[in-house]
């Protein structure tokens, strides 16, 4: 076990959380086979809390570990292809791609080989251990289930030009928490790896390796200027490679596109997207799903950046049978299920920084909404116990930020309520400065009812609905009560 040089948990780093040791297993591309699933489930049972959590980078986390994971188990994980063969680079963020890579009928190119190539390159080049633990890369194949607007430092997004497939290069710079921006550079598929390598090297040249905190790529680019950074990177390759930066268009991730029953590009085969409430999977469910995938499909489970999973390669005649078996596990495959886009951090039980029990509150809210309102489209509701927003980096439709406020006689816990806008501050419009959780379900239900009754048509999303109003109009629309300003401890 290595000494942690970062607050980010990994497989080879002991990171203590409020509920015990936390271990995170990197799974490049998010694909797990049956043997890997069974072994991870054994670890969670024998060392942890008997469950795993899928993260927003399609990793797996094992929580409530009391005595650590011994060297024999770590070596076995490496043998199974889990965890890097080079432990010094295992802290680097998981490589992101669409969970439907290789099976999406609309994709322009299968990005799985690019994920593997970059993962192999990191493993084979020890100097990349100097990268920030948050150095993040994503590949988007241009399919229906897109990860293009997920927050990554570097994104390669496939497009079609004159019958050929290229990758647009996106970089993260400017304001924190925003999706990466198009640089105007087009790359042939075989140029992606060498370009990525030199982008990483230029970053390493400018982070100040002796400093205790490693700066994010966004910070380095902000200091250098994006064109200067690109010049430094591309000068050894091709001069004058980039054009003027184009205007940006906001994109919206739709996790529900991967939930439910969908045809694959392979004739006669389907994948089924399964909702995991808050990304949590009990070990007995994990084992059963892995066996189900082996019995009916190709034996793999695919984790998504939206903390759900896919069972793939199911023959058409067996889809109904698989759906029945998934339902028998207490899981749901409906794209309109409120839990499809419900996100929460670990909360007070798992993190000392959290002001509230976010996971418990999120599930209670979901149960209330399911009994009081029916949605045609899921709403992305994000519970964050503090301002770090660990569970979801991009803006949600509705964000609930846990806070404590101090009155004269007591400290109360509750939430600030924001509506995602994409143009204002980190969490969007603030509608409520403080609301207790007891009040919250009725407030959210009323907001969603107003949206349903006053939207332009059935296809108008909650976020599109919000875009049509300014802050004052939204406050009146949702009848925001007046709350006295108290001293807040976010």
C-alpha positions as CSV (number, residue, x, y, z in Angstrom):
1,X,0.0,0.0,0.0
2,X,1.4,3.4,-1.1
3,X,1.3,6.6,0.9
4,X,-1.4,8.8,-0.5
5,X,-0.2,12.0,-2.1
6,X,-3.7,13.1,-2.9
7,X,-7.1,13.4,-1.2
8,X,-8.6,11.3,-4.0
9,X,-9.0,7.6,-3.1
10,X,-7.5,4.9,-5.2
11,X,-6.9,1.2,-5.1
12,X,-3.4,1.5,-3.8
13,X,-4.0,4.4,-1.5
14,X,-5.5,4.4,2.0
15,X,-8.0,7.3,2.3
16,X,-10.0,7.5,5.5
17,X,-13.6,8.6,5.2
18,X,-16.1,9.2,8.0
19,X,-17.4,5.6,7.7
20,X,-14.0,3.8,7.4
21,X,-11.4,3.4,4.7
22,X,-12.5,4.1,1.1
23,X,-11.1,2.3,-1.9
24,X,-11.8,3.3,-5.5
25,X,-11.3,0.8,-8.4
26,X,-10.5,2.5,-11.7
27,X,-12.3,0.8,-14.6
28,X,-11.2,2.4,-17.9
29,X,-14.3,2.5,-20.1
30,X,-16.4,1.2,-17.3
31,X,-16.7,-2.4,-18.5
32,X,-16.6,-5.3,-16.1
33,X,-16.7,-9.1,-16.8
34,X,-18.3,-11.7,-14.6
35,X,-15.1,-12.8,-12.8
36,X,-14.2,-9.2,-12.0
37,X,-17.7,-8.5,-10.6
38,X,-17.6,-11.6,-8.4
39,X,-14.2,-10.8,-7.0
40,X,-15.1,-7.2,-6.2
41,X,-18.3,-8.3,-4.5
42,X,-16.2,-10.7,-2.4
43,X,-13.9,-7.8,-1.3
44,X,-16.9,-5.6,-0.4
45,X,-18.4,-8.4,1.6
46,X,-15.2,-9.5,3.4
47,X,-13.5,-6.1,3.8
48,X,-16.2,-3.5,3.4
49,X,-19.9,-2.7,3.9
50,X,-21.4,-5.3,1.6
51,X,-22.1,-3.0,-1.3
52,X,-20.4,-1.0,-4.0
53,X,-21.0,2.5,-5.3
54,X,-20.8,3.5,-9.0
55,X,-19.2,6.9,-9.3
56,X,-19.6,9.8,-11.8
57,X,-16.6,8.5,-13.7
58,X,-17.8,4.9,-13.9
59,X,-15.5,3.8,-11.2
60,X,-16.5,1.5,-8.3
61,X,-16.0,2.5,-4.7
62,X,-15.8,0.1,-1.8
63,X,-16.7,1.8,1.5
64,X,-16.6,1.0,5.2
65,X,-13.3,-0.9,5.0
66,X,-12.0,-1.4,8.5
67,X,-8.5,-2.9,8.1
68,X,-7.5,-2.2,4.5
69,X,-7.2,-4.5,1.5
70,X,-4.1,-6.8,1.7
71,X,-1.4,-7.1,-0.9
72,X,-2.6,-10.5,-2.1
73,X,-6.0,-9.1,-3.0
74,X,-4.5,-6.1,-4.7
75,X,-2.3,-8.4,-6.8
76,X,-5.2,-10.5,-7.7
77,X,-7.1,-7.4,-8.8
78,X,-4.2,-6.5,-11.1
79,X,-4.2,-10.0,-12.5
80,X,-7.9,-9.5,-13.3
81,X,-7.1,-6.3,-15.1
82,X,-8.5,-4.0,-12.4
83,X,-6.1,-1.4,-11.0
84,X,-3.1,-0.3,-13.0
85,X,-0.1,-2.6,-13.5
86,X,1.9,0.5,-12.4
87,X,0.5,1.5,-9.0
88,X,2.1,5.0,-9.2
89,X,-0.3,6.1,-11.9
90,X,-3.4,4.4,-10.5
91,X,-4.5,7.6,-8.8
92,X,-5.2,9.4,-12.1
93,X,-8.9,9.8,-12.9
94,X,-10.7,7.1,-14.8
95,X,-10.8,7.5,-18.5
96,X,-14.3,8.3,-19.6
97,X,-16.2,7.2,-22.6
98,X,-19.8,6.5,-23.5
99,X,-21.1,3.3,-21.8
100,X,-22.6,2.3,-25.2
101,X,-19.2,2.6,-27.1
102,X,-19.1,-0.2,-29.7
103,X,-22.9,-0.9,-29.5
104,X,-24.5,2.5,-30.2
105,X,-26.3,2.4,-33.6
106,X,-25.6,6.2,-34.0
107,X,-22.0,6.3,-33.1
108,X,-19.4,7.4,-35.7
109,X,-16.5,5.4,-34.1
110,X,-16.0,2.9,-31.3
111,X,-13.9,4.8,-28.7
112,X,-13.0,1.7,-26.6
113,X,-9.6,1.3,-28.4
114,X,-8.7,4.9,-27.6
115,X,-9.5,4.4,-23.9
116,X,-7.3,1.3,-23.8
117,X,-4.5,3.0,-25.8
118,X,-4.3,6.0,-23.3
119,X,-4.6,3.7,-20.3
120,X,-1.7,1.6,-21.6
121,X,0.3,4.7,-22.4
122,X,-0.1,6.0,-18.8
123,X,1.0,2.7,-17.4
124,X,4.1,2.5,-19.6
125,X,5.3,6.1,-18.9
126,X,6.1,6.5,-15.2
127,X,6.7,10.2,-15.5
128,X,2.9,10.6,-15.9
129,X,2.6,9.8,-12.2
130,X,3.2,13.5,-11.8
131,X,-0.2,14.3,-13.3
132,X,-2.8,15.6,-11.0
133,X,-5.1,12.9,-9.6
134,X,-7.9,14.9,-11.3
135,X,-6.3,15.0,-14.7
136,X,-9.3,13.7,-16.7
137,X,-9.7,12.6,-20.3
138,X,-12.9,11.6,-22.2
139,X,-13.6,10.1,-25.6
140,X,-17.0,10.7,-27.3
141,X,-17.9,8.6,-30.3
142,X,-20.7,10.8,-31.6
143,X,-23.5,8.4,-30.6
144,X,-26.8,9.0,-28.9
145,X,-25.4,8.4,-25.4
146,X,-22.9,11.2,-25.3
147,X,-20.3,12.1,-22.7
148,X,-19.2,15.2,-24.6
149,X,-20.4,17.7,-22.0
150,X,-19.2,15.7,-19.0
151,X,-16.6,17.7,-17.1
152,X,-13.2,16.5,-18.3
153,X,-9.9,18.4,-18.7
154,X,-9.5,17.0,-22.3
155,X,-12.3,15.6,-24.5
156,X,-12.0,14.1,-28.0
157,X,-15.4,14.3,-29.6
158,X,-16.0,12.5,-32.9
159,X,-17.6,14.3,-35.9
160,X,-18.1,13.4,-39.5
161,X,-16.6,15.7,-42.2
162,X,-16.9,14.9,-45.9
163,X,-17.5,11.2,-45.2
164,X,-14.5,10.9,-42.8
165,X,-14.4,10.7,-39.0
166,X,-12.4,13.2,-37.1
167,X,-12.1,14.1,-33.4
168,X,-12.7,17.7,-32.2
169,X,-10.3,18.6,-29.4
170,X,-12.0,20.2,-26.4
171,X,-10.1,21.7,-23.4
172,X,-11.3,22.7,-20.0
173,X,-10.4,26.4,-19.3
174,X,-12.1,29.5,-17.9
175,X,-14.7,29.1,-15.2
176,X,-14.5,26.1,-12.8
177,X,-17.1,23.4,-13.3
178,X,-18.0,24.2,-16.9
179,X,-17.9,21.6,-19.8
180,X,-14.8,21.7,-21.9
181,X,-14.6,24.1,-24.8
182,X,-14.0,23.4,-28.5
183,X,-10.5,24.5,-29.6
184,X,-11.3,24.4,-33.3
185,X,-8.8,21.6,-33.8
186,X,-9.7,18.6,-35.9
187,X,-7.7,15.4,-35.4
188,X,-7.5,12.2,-37.4
189,X,-8.2,9.2,-35.1
190,X,-4.5,8.1,-35.2
191,X,-3.4,11.6,-34.1
192,X,-5.3,11.5,-30.8
193,X,-2.8,9.5,-28.7
194,X,0.3,11.5,-29.7
195,X,-1.6,14.8,-29.2
196,X,-2.8,13.7,-25.8
197,X,0.7,12.7,-24.8
198,X,2.1,16.1,-25.6
199,X,-0.8,18.0,-24.0
200,X,0.0,16.0,-20.8
201,X,3.7,16.8,-21.1
202,X,3.2,20.6,-21.5
203,X,0.9,20.5,-18.5
204,X,3.6,18.7,-16.4
205,X,6.1,21.4,-17.5
206,X,4.0,24.1,-16.0
207,X,2.5,22.8,-12.7
208,X,5.5,23.3,-10.4
209,X,6.1,19.7,-9.3
210,X,7.5,20.7,-5.9
211,X,4.3,22.3,-4.8
212,X,2.1,20.3,-2.4
213,X,-1.1,21.0,-4.4
214,X,-1.0,20.1,-8.1
215,X,-2.9,22.6,-10.2
216,X,-5.6,21.5,-12.5
217,X,-5.1,21.7,-16.2
218,X,-7.8,24.4,-16.4
219,X,-5.7,26.6,-14.1
220,X,-2.5,26.1,-16.1
221,X,-4.4,27.0,-19.4
222,X,-5.9,30.0,-17.7
223,X,-2.4,31.2,-16.7
224,X,-0.8,30.5,-20.1
225,X,-3.7,31.4,-22.3
226,X,-5.3,28.7,-24.4
227,X,-3.6,29.7,-27.7
228,X,-0.2,29.8,-26.0
229,X,-0.8,26.3,-24.4
230,X,-1.8,25.0,-27.8
231,X,1.2,26.5,-29.5
232,X,3.5,24.9,-26.9
233,X,1.8,21.5,-27.5
234,X,1.4,21.6,-31.3
235,X,4.7,23.3,-32.2
236,X,6.6,19.9,-32.2
237,X,3.8,18.4,-34.2
238,X,2.2,20.7,-36.8
239,X,2.6,24.5,-36.8
240,X,-0.5,26.7,-37.3
241,X,-2.7,23.7,-36.5
242,X,-5.6,25.5,-34.8
243,X,-8.1,28.0,-36.0
244,X,-10.0,30.7,-34.2
245,X,-12.0,29.4,-31.3
246,X,-15.6,29.0,-32.2
247,X,-18.6,30.1,-30.2
248,X,-19.7,27.7,-27.6
249,X,-23.1,25.9,-27.4
250,X,-24.4,24.5,-24.1
251,X,-25.0,20.8,-24.2
252,X,-27.2,18.8,-21.9
253,X,-26.4,15.3,-20.8
254,X,-29.5,13.1,-20.8
255,X,-28.8,10.0,-18.6
256,X,-32.2,8.6,-19.4
257,X,-31.0,7.9,-23.0
258,X,-29.1,4.9,-21.6
259,X,-31.9,3.6,-19.4
260,X,-34.5,1.0,-20.6
261,X,-34.4,-1.3,-23.5
262,X,-32.5,-0.2,-26.6
263,X,-31.4,-1.9,-29.9
264,X,-27.7,-2.2,-30.5
265,X,-26.0,-1.7,-33.8
266,X,-25.4,-5.5,-33.8
267,X,-28.5,-6.9,-35.5
268,X,-30.9,-8.7,-33.2
269,X,-29.2,-7.6,-30.0
270,X,-30.3,-5.2,-27.3
271,X,-28.9,-3.5,-24.2
272,X,-30.9,-2.8,-21.1
273,X,-30.0,0.2,-18.9
274,X,-30.6,-0.4,-15.2
275,X,-31.3,2.4,-12.6
276,X,-29.1,2.1,-9.5
277,X,-30.6,4.3,-6.8
278,X,-27.8,6.8,-6.1
279,X,-25.3,4.5,-7.7
280,X,-25.5,1.9,-5.0
281,X,-25.4,-1.8,-5.7
282,X,-25.7,-4.5,-3.0
283,X,-23.2,-7.3,-3.5
284,X,-25.9,-9.9,-3.9
285,X,-27.4,-7.8,-6.7
286,X,-24.0,-7.4,-8.3
287,X,-23.5,-11.1,-8.4
288,X,-26.9,-11.8,-9.8
289,X,-26.5,-9.2,-12.5
290,X,-23.1,-10.6,-13.5
291,X,-24.6,-14.1,-13.7
292,X,-27.5,-12.8,-15.7
293,X,-25.1,-11.0,-18.1
294,X,-23.2,-14.3,-18.5
295,X,-26.4,-16.3,-19.1
296,X,-28.1,-14.1,-21.6
297,X,-25.5,-11.7,-22.9
298,X,-21.7,-11.5,-23.4
299,X,-21.0,-11.6,-19.7
300,X,-20.2,-7.9,-19.2
301,X,-21.7,-5.1,-17.2
302,X,-21.1,-1.5,-18.3
303,X,-21.0,1.2,-15.7
304,X,-22.2,4.7,-16.7
305,X,-21.0,8.2,-15.6
306,X,-24.5,8.7,-14.4
307,X,-24.1,6.0,-11.8
308,X,-26.2,3.4,-13.5
309,X,-25.3,0.3,-15.5
310,X,-26.0,-1.6,-18.7
311,X,-26.5,-5.3,-19.5
312,X,-25.6,-5.8,-23.1
313,X,-25.9,-8.2,-26.0
314,X,-29.3,-9.6,-25.1
315,X,-31.0,-11.5,-28.0
316,X,-34.4,-10.0,-28.8
317,X,-36.3,-13.1,-27.8
318,X,-34.8,-13.0,-24.3
319,X,-35.2,-9.3,-23.5
320,X,-38.5,-9.8,-21.6
321,X,-37.0,-12.6,-19.5
322,X,-34.0,-10.5,-18.6
323,X,-36.3,-7.5,-17.7
324,X,-38.2,-9.8,-15.4
325,X,-35.1,-11.0,-13.7
326,X,-33.8,-7.4,-13.2
327,X,-37.1,-6.4,-11.6
328,X,-36.8,-9.4,-9.3
329,X,-33.6,-7.9,-7.9
330,X,-35.5,-4.8,-6.8
331,X,-34.1,-2.7,-9.6
332,X,-35.9,-0.6,-12.3
333,X,-35.3,0.0,-16.0
334,X,-37.7,2.9,-16.6
335,X,-36.2,6.0,-18.1
336,X,-38.8,8.2,-16.3
337,X,-38.0,6.8,-12.9
338,X,-37.1,9.8,-10.7
339,X,-34.0,7.9,-9.4
340,X,-32.6,7.7,-13.0
341,X,-31.1,11.2,-12.6
342,X,-31.0,11.5,-8.8
343,X,-27.5,12.1,-7.5
344,X,-26.2,12.5,-4.0
345,X,-22.7,12.6,-2.3
346,X,-21.9,10.3,0.6
347,X,-23.5,12.6,3.2
348,X,-22.6,13.0,6.9
349,X,-22.1,9.3,7.4
350,X,-19.4,9.1,4.8
351,X,-17.9,12.6,4.8
352,X,-17.0,15.0,7.7
353,X,-17.4,18.0,5.3
354,X,-21.1,17.2,4.6
355,X,-23.7,19.3,6.4
356,X,-26.6,16.9,5.8
357,X,-27.4,13.2,5.3
358,X,-27.7,13.6,1.6
359,X,-28.3,10.0,0.5
360,X,-31.1,9.4,3.0
361,X,-32.8,12.7,2.1
362,X,-32.5,12.0,-1.7
363,X,-34.2,8.6,-1.4
364,X,-36.9,10.0,0.8
365,X,-37.5,12.8,-1.7
366,X,-37.6,10.2,-4.5
367,X,-40.2,8.1,-2.7
368,X,-42.4,11.2,-2.1
369,X,-42.2,12.4,-5.7
370,X,-43.0,9.0,-7.0
371,X,-46.2,9.0,-5.0
372,X,-47.2,12.5,-5.9
373,X,-46.2,13.3,-9.5
374,X,-45.6,11.5,-12.8
375,X,-42.8,12.7,-15.1
376,X,-42.4,12.1,-18.8
377,X,-38.7,13.0,-18.5
378,X,-36.5,12.5,-15.4
379,X,-35.3,15.6,-13.6
380,X,-31.6,15.8,-12.6
381,X,-31.8,16.5,-8.9
382,X,-28.4,16.8,-7.1
383,X,-27.9,16.6,-3.3
384,X,-24.5,18.0,-2.3
385,X,-23.5,18.1,1.3
386,X,-21.0,20.9,0.8
387,X,-19.8,23.3,-2.0
388,X,-17.2,20.8,-3.4
389,X,-19.9,19.1,-5.4
390,X,-18.1,15.8,-5.5
391,X,-21.0,13.6,-6.7
392,X,-21.8,15.7,-9.8
393,X,-19.5,18.3,-11.4
394,X,-21.9,19.8,-14.0
395,X,-25.0,21.8,-13.1
396,X,-28.1,19.9,-12.3
397,X,-31.7,20.9,-13.1
398,X,-32.2,21.3,-9.3
399,X,-29.4,21.4,-6.8
400,X,-29.8,21.1,-3.1
401,X,-26.8,22.3,-1.2
402,X,-26.5,21.2,2.4
403,X,-26.0,24.0,4.9
404,X,-26.1,24.6,8.7
405,X,-27.5,27.8,10.0
406,X,-27.0,29.3,13.4
407,X,-29.9,30.9,15.1
408,X,-29.9,32.3,18.6
409,X,-30.5,29.0,20.3
410,X,-29.7,26.2,17.9
411,X,-27.9,25.0,14.8
412,X,-30.2,23.8,12.1
413,X,-29.5,21.7,9.1
414,X,-31.2,22.2,5.8
415,X,-30.6,23.1,2.1
416,X,-30.1,26.0,-0.2
417,X,-32.2,25.4,-3.3
418,X,-30.9,26.2,-6.8
419,X,-32.2,25.8,-10.3
420,X,-29.6,25.0,-12.8
421,X,-29.1,27.7,-15.5
422,X,-25.7,27.0,-17.1
423,X,-25.0,30.7,-17.3
424,X,-24.8,32.0,-13.7
425,X,-23.0,30.9,-10.6
426,X,-21.9,27.4,-10.0
427,X,-25.3,25.9,-8.9
428,X,-27.6,28.3,-10.9
429,X,-30.4,30.5,-9.7
430,X,-30.8,30.4,-5.9
431,X,-34.5,30.2,-5.1
432,X,-34.2,29.4,-1.3
433,X,-31.5,30.5,1.0
434,X,-32.5,27.9,3.6
435,X,-35.2,25.2,3.7
436,X,-35.4,22.3,6.1
437,X,-35.7,18.8,4.7
438,X,-39.1,18.4,6.2
439,X,-40.3,21.2,3.9
440,X,-38.4,20.1,0.9
441,X,-40.5,17.3,-0.7
442,X,-43.6,19.5,-1.0
443,X,-41.6,22.4,-2.4
444,X,-40.0,20.3,-5.1
445,X,-43.3,18.6,-5.9
446,X,-45.0,22.0,-6.4
447,X,-42.2,23.2,-8.6
448,X,-42.5,20.1,-10.8
449,X,-46.3,20.5,-11.0
450,X,-45.9,24.2,-12.1
451,X,-43.4,23.0,-14.8
452,X,-45.8,20.3,-16.0
453,X,-48.8,22.6,-16.1
454,X,-47.0,25.6,-17.8
455,X,-44.5,24.1,-20.2
456,X,-44.9,24.9,-23.8
457,X,-45.3,21.2,-24.8
458,X,-44.6,17.7,-23.6
459,X,-41.1,17.8,-25.1
460,X,-40.0,20.9,-23.2
461,X,-37.5,19.9,-20.6
462,X,-37.3,21.4,-17.1
463,X,-34.1,23.2,-18.0
464,X,-35.6,24.6,-21.2
465,X,-38.6,25.7,-19.2
466,X,-36.4,27.5,-16.6
467,X,-34.3,29.2,-19.4
468,X,-37.5,31.2,-20.4
469,X,-37.6,33.1,-17.2
470,X,-35.3,35.4,-15.2
471,X,-34.7,35.1,-11.5
472,X,-37.5,37.4,-10.4
473,X,-40.0,35.6,-12.6
474,X,-38.9,32.2,-11.3
475,X,-39.2,33.3,-7.7
476,X,-42.8,34.4,-8.4
477,X,-43.6,31.3,-10.5
478,X,-42.5,28.9,-7.8
479,X,-43.9,31.1,-4.9
480,X,-40.6,31.3,-3.0
481,X,-41.2,32.2,0.6
482,X,-39.3,34.9,2.4
483,X,-36.6,33.6,4.7
484,X,-34.7,35.8,7.2
485,X,-31.0,36.0,6.5
486,X,-29.2,33.9,9.1
487,X,-25.5,33.1,9.6
488,X,-24.8,30.2,7.2
489,X,-22.2,27.5,7.7
490,X,-22.0,25.9,4.2
